[in-house]
Amino acid sequence: MKCAEVRKYLNDFVLEELDQETEIQVNEHCAQCARCQQVLTERYAVVNMLKRSERFEPPAHLHRRVKQHVFVPKKTLAFRGIPRSLVFAVAMFFVGVVVTRAIDVYVMSMQPAVQNEIQTQPLRLEHHADTVEFYTVPAENLARI
């Protein structure tokens, strides 16, 4: 490994978060390279200093003050109580309907009007072989069935 690559892994090495293969490579390099050994020693010193330091408990009101400054409530942009995003979506829907209808009217006006020709034939009163005649039965005969 080269020094630049080893230095990327030094923090993880000190915190023992490297996989075994990478840890061995970093350890071997630091055993041979004086500069990386010096950086590793400094990182160990910082970690040990932080581990030995006292725990600091912030005042109770500090958390509330930080929260007030960090989480500033956003003003709800609304149009008559309705979120603007919903108003915008509905407006765009209606714009789409109007544009679609306008295009439809324009296209229909460009096409010539279709004239449907309806032919009427006079009613034929003569009987043909392919006609079916229906007979009626008097109601008195239906009562016996």
Protein Blocks (a to p, Z undefined) as FASTA:
>chain_A
ZZklmmmmmmmmmnopacfklmmmmmmmmmmmmklmmmmmmmmmmmmmmmmpccddddfk
lmmmmmmmmmgcdddddeehiafklmmmmmmmmmmmmmmmmmmmmmmmmpccdddddddd
dddfbdcfkbccdddddfklmmmZZ
